[in-house]
C-alpha cells in the first residue's frame, strides 16, 4: 500500500524525529511505500516576511534565519537521509487535485502530540485529514497523543473534529487517558498503543550510531528540555547518591548547533543511569535498559509520563519535585527481563493494529 504519514513539523525535537523514523521503519518493513506529508512552513512565506522587514529589523530577521539553519543542521541531514520522500507542502494539499496525484491507500496521523490543541500553530483539522476527500483512502491514527487528560477544544471545534474523526477506519491513542477523550468528545472508539519508538529493536537505533567513536563511556546521562534550579539540584543529589559523573545530551555546541541524532542515541546507550524530563528520554531509557528517573514535565504534558510508566509498573520512577525525591527507587534494581517481555507484548499489539488496518481499503 501507499501510505502517507502526518506528524508534527520537524524542528529540533529528538523524540519527534525518532518517532517518525520508527513509524516509517515499521511500515517499510511491512512492505508499504511510505511518504511523509510536508507540513513545514514553506520558504515563500519566509521570503514574503523578509521583504516586509527593513533596516535593522530585516537584518535581525535574516540573522535569526541563519542561526535557525545552523541549529537544525544535523536534524536536516537526518531528515534528508532517513525521512524522505515528502509530499508537496500541506498548504497546497488542500487543493484536491494536488493531493489526488499521490493516490494514497492510507493516511496515518501520529505519533507524538498531534492532537494537542496548543501544539503547533497549523490548523488542528489538518491532523484529522480534513484535506483528504478520496474515499478509497483509509484514515488511521497511530498512537496519537492529546498530551493532557482534559479536553481542550471548544464546542464548535469539537463538533467539527468529531465529524472528521468518525471518518477514520481506526483510531489509536498513545495515552490511556485518550480513550475516554475520543469516546466522549469525538464519539469514536479508540485503542491504546505505544509510541512507535518502543516497537523497534534497540539494535535498529544502534545501527544509526554505527561505528562512531564512543564519546560517553558510562556515567549519569541527563536530557533536560526545560532546565530549572530544582532539576539541577535533583540531578546533583542523584549523582552524589550513586557516585557518578554527569554528562548531558542534546546540548548545543559553541557554534549553536544541536548534536546529531546518532550522538543523542549514543548518550543513552552508553549511560549507567539517566535523569530526564522528556517523554522520549524515558522511552529510550527503557529501550536501552537503563535505570532512570523521570522528572515530571507538567508544561509539556504530565499525563504522558504517567501513562507510559503505568504500562511498565514504573510509576515510582516519576519525580514531580525535589521534596518527593526518594532514593529508594534510585538504587532499586529493575527487572529488565519482565520489562522487556512487556515491551514485546505491547509491540506485538501495535504491529497487529497496523497490519489489520493497513489492508486494501474498499472505501466503505
N, C-alpha and C positions, 0 to 999 in steps of 0.2 A: 504494500500500500504506500501511497504518497502521503506523508504526514507533515503538517506544519505545526511548529511549537511556538507558543506565545508566552513570554515571561517578562519580568520587569526589565527595563532598559539596562544595558551593561555600562557600569561606571567603574568604580574601584572596589567592588564588593567580591572578596574571595569566595564566600559561600554562594553568592549569586552566580558566579561564573561556573563553579564546580557542580552546582545542582543542574545547571543547563547542560554541561558536559555529560553528566551522569545519565540524564534522561535521554539525550541523543545517543549515547553509547548503548543503552539498553534497547532502544528502538532499532538501531543499526544491526545489533546482534540478532534481533528477531527477523531481519531481512527487509526492513522497511526503508524507503527512500525518505530522507529527513531534511527539512528546511526550517530555519528559524525565521519568524516573521519580524521584520525590521521595524521597531518602534522607537528608534533613537530620534533625537531632534535633528532634522536634516540640515545640511550645510547651507542651503539657500536661506534658511531662517537666520542663521548666524550672520550671513553676509548682509541681509537686509538690516539687521540690527546695527551692524558695524557702520553702515552707510549713514545711519541716523546720528551717530556719535561724532562729535567734533572736538578739536583741541585736546586737552589733557584727558578728557573723558574717553575719547576714541583711543588714545594712546594706552590708557589704563585697561580698556577692554581688550585690546589686542595683546597686551602683556598677559592678561588673565587667560586668554585663549592659548597662548604659547605655554604657559605654566600647566594648564589642564592637559595639553598634549604630552608634556613631559611626565606628569603624574601617571598618566594612563599608558605610557609607552609599552610596558610589559604586558598589560592587560590586552592591549590591541594586538600584540603579537600572538597571544594565546587565542584571541578571538579569530584572527585570520587563519591560524593553523588548525584549530580544533572545532570551531563553531560555524564554519561555512558549510553549505551556501545559505544566503539570506534572500528573502523576497525583496521586492521594492518596499520603500518606506510605507508604514501602515497608513499614513495620511493620504497616500494615493490609493490604498486598498479599499477605501470607502466608495470608490468607483467600481461597481460590479464587474465591469469589463476588465479592469486591471487585475482583480483577484481571480476571475474565472479562468484566466490563461494558465494558472498553476494547477487547476483541476485537482485539488486536494481530496483524497478519500477520507481524511480525518484531520481535524484540528484539535490540538491538545493545549490547554492552558495550565501552567504550573511550572515548577512548584513555587516556593517562596511566597511572600505576602502579596500575591497578585490581586486578592480580593479585599485587601485592607483599604478602607476609604481614603485615608490620609497619606497613602504611599503613592508616589508618582503623581504628576500633575496632568497626565493624559486622562481622557475620558474613561471612567470605570466601565462603561458599556463595551469598550474595546475588549476588555478581559472576559466578557461574556459573548464575544463573537457577534456583535450586532452588525458587523460589516460582512458577514457571511450569509448569502441567500441561496446558495446551491444546496438543494435538498439531498443530493447524493453524498454530501459531506457529513460524516459523523462528528459531533461535537462532544468533547470529553474534557473533564478536568482531572488532572493527576496531582493529588496531594496539594491542592490549592489552599492557601492559608489566609484567614481573616486577620491573623496576628493577635487578636484580642478575643475575649469571650463574651463581649457585649455587641449588640447590633448598632452600627454607627450611621446607617443610611436613614434619610427621612422617608416619609410615607410615599411621596411621588417617586423618589429614586427606587425604593423597594418594589413598588408595583412594576416599574419598567424592567428592573433586573430579574424579577420573578418570571416575567413573560419570556425573557431570554433564556433563563436557566431551565425552564420547562421544555426547551427545545433540545436540551442535551441528551445524548444517548446514555451517558453515565457520569455521575458526579462523585468525586472522591476529595476528601479534605485531609490536611496534614495533622490538625489537632482534633482531639475528641470533642472539644467544645464547638467545633464547626458543624458537627452533625445536627444538633438541635437548631443552630442558626439557619441551616439550609431547610430543615423540615418546617420550622415555624414561619420564617420570613420569605423564603424562596419557593416554598411548597414543593420541594423535591427531596427524595431520599438521598442519603449520602453515606459513603463508606470511608472509614479512616485508613489511610495508607501512610507509610513512612516516606520521608524525604528521599528522593532518588539517589542521593549520595550514599545512603546506607545500604542500598541494594547492590552496589558494585563491590567486588572483592578488593581488599586493600592493595593487592598486587597491581591492579589497574592504575592506582594512584602512584605507586612506587615506580611504575614504568614511565610515568610522566617526569619523575625526578631523574630516571636513567642512571648514568654513571657519573653524575656530577660529584665534584669533590664535596665531602661532608663538612659543613661549616659548624654545625652544632652537635657535639658529642655528649649528649646527656645534660642533665640539669633541669631546672624548672622553666618550662616554656610558658610565656604569657602572651595572650592575644586579647587585647583590650580595645574595644571600639570607642568607648566613652570614658576616658581617664578621669579619675577624681582622686582626691587625697585619701578618701576612705578605701578605695580599691587598692591604691598603692600600699596603704597600711596593712590590708588583708594579705597582699602578696608578700610583703616583708615578714609578716608573722608566720606565714606558711613556710617561707624559706628558712627561717630560724628553727621552726619546729622539725622540719625534715632534713635540715642541713644540706641544702642545695643552692647553688648559684643560679640566678635567674638570667634569662635572655628573652627578648621579645621578637615576635614575628609580625609581619605586615606593617613595619615601620618605615617611613620614607628615609631615603639616604640623604646625604648632604646636598645633592642636586635637586631634591624634591621629588624623586621618582620612587614609586612603590616597588618593592621587590617582586620578582617573578612568582607566579603561582606555584611553580615547582619548588621554589625556596620556602614558600609558606607551608607546603605539604611536608617538606623535609624537616622543618622545625618541629612539627607534630610527631613525625615518625621517629625522630631521634631523642625525644624528651623522656625524662624519667618521671616527670609529673607535669600537669598542666593546670593553669588557672586562667579562666576566660569569662568574659561577659557576653560572648557571642553564641548564638544558637548553633551555628555550624562549627564553632570551636568545640562545643560539647559533642557534636556528631563525630568529628574526626578524632576526638579523644577515645570515643567508643570504637571507631573503626580500627584504630591502631592499638587498642587495648592498653590505654594509658590511664592510670589513676588521675582524677581531676576534681577540681572544684568549679562549680558554675556560680558566678556572681549574677544574681538576678538583675536583668536589664528591663525595668518596667517600661521605660520610654519606647523601647523597640518591640515590646510585646512579651510580657511575663508568662502568659498562658502557653507560649511556645515551649518554654523551658519545662514547665510543669507537665505538659502532655508528653514530651519526649522522655523525660526521666521516669514518669509513671510506667511507660512501656517496658522499662528495664528494671523496675524496682530500685531506682537510684535517687529517689526524692531527697534522701539525706545529703546528697552532694550539692544541693542548692543552698546558697547563702544569700540572704537579702540585705544584711548589714553586718558590720564588724561585731556588733553586740551578739549576733546569733552565730558567730563562727565557733563551731565545735570541733576540736581537734581529734575527737574520736573517729569520725569518718575519714579524716586525713590519713590516718595511719592504718585504717582497716583495710585488709586485702580484699580485692574484688574477685568474685567468682567469674572469671572470664570465660570458662567453658559454658557456664549457664547463660551468660550474656551473649556469647557468640551463637549459641543454639537459638536463642530468642531472635537474634538478627536474621538467621536463616529462615525462621518461620515467617517473620514479617516481610522479608524479601520475597519469599515464595508467594505470599498473598498479593504483593504488588505486581509481580510478574504475571500472575494468573489474571488479575484485573486488566492489565494491558492486553494480554493475549485474547481474553474473552471479548473485549470491546473493540479491538482493532482487527476486526474481521470485515469481510466485504459487506458494505452497507447498502441496503436497497432503498434508502430514502424514506422509510416508513417509521 
